[in-house]
Amino acid sequence: NAGVMQNPRHLVRRRGQEARLRCSPMKGHSHVYWYRQLPEEGLKFMVYLQKENIIDESGMPKERFSAEFPKEGPSILRIQQVVRGDSAAYFCASSPERQGGTDTQYFGPGTRLTVL
Amino acid sequence: RKEVEQDPGPFNVPEGATVAFNCTYSNSASQSFFWYRQDCRKEPKLLMSVYSSGNEDGRFTAQLNRASQYISLLIRDSKLSDSATYLCVVHILTGGGNKLTFGTGTQLKVEL
């Protein structure tokens, strides 16, 4: 059973370009979460999605960032017009349908975005 | 005030030592608590959940004090392979949310 998959693992962009980060949850998982880890900082929640729905985007910057989890295919985190401050590790996590309040989230290996 | 606070360390300990990490959280509505481990430049991995009654998994013991909003992790007989950053994680269940809030982590270095 493959774990959470993310690609690319490393992404380099120049300022002003777009970055697309992909996440495939574990088999059987229908909940996806995106977190960002800036250098020397802890992970910060960005967005929580279920298939075709954004449930909680309270951690998403108001501009340039968007996320989706279509009916078919991986979840996508999209960053438009990247700036140097977007350089970070972006982790995706997934969890199964919540049963009895169990909320274990399993993390993917992350995408390291570098903005030149 | 940060939602989850941890001493960043680093804690440098000899192999075989016992080491304890502490964590405090600010939101009394927090419902679930975890310790994750993160190795350098890798993804966080669940180490253990934390229950009010305290729980043990081999050399690792976790404790939760809801009244003080305090969580601890004790590692006995430290191994070189225990060197990592230990993340205190809190989950708050909201109407639509299911997010984890992470502390910045405590770095442990186990030395020969």
Boltz contact constraints between the chains, C-beta under 6 A:
constraints:
  - contact:
      token1: [A, 42]
      token2: [B, 102]
      max_distance: 6.0
  - contact:
      token1: [A, 42]
      token2: [B, 103]
      max_distance: 6.0
  - contact:
      token1: [A, 42]
      token2: [B, 104]
      max_distance: 6.0
  - contact:
      token1: [A, 43]
      token2: [B, 102]
      max_distance: 6.0
  - contact:
      token1: [A, 45]
      token2: [B, 99]
      max_distance: 6.0
  - contact:
      token1: [A, 48]
      token2: [B, 98]
      max_distance: 6.0
  - contact:
      token1: [A, 48]
      token2: [B, 99]
      max_distance: 6.0
  - contact:
      token1: [A, 55]
      token2: [B, 96]
      max_distance: 6.0
  - contact:
      token1: [A, 56]
      token2: [B, 96]
      max_distance: 6.0
  - contact:
      token1: [A, 56]
      token2: [B, 97]
      max_distance: 6.0
  - contact:
      token1: [A, 91]
      token2: [B, 43]
      max_distance: 6.0
  - contact:
      token1: [A, 103]
      token2: [B, 32]
      max_distance: 6.0
  - contact:
      token1: [A, 103]
      token2: [B, 91]
      max_distance: 6.0
  - contact:
      token1: [A, 107]
      token2: [B, 43]
      max_distance: 6.0
  - contact:
      token1: [A, 107]
      token2: [B, 44]
      max_distance: 6.0
  - contact:
      token1: [A, 109]
      token2: [B, 43]
      max_distance: 6.0
  - contact:
      token1: [A, 110]
      token2: [B, 43]
      max_distance: 6.0
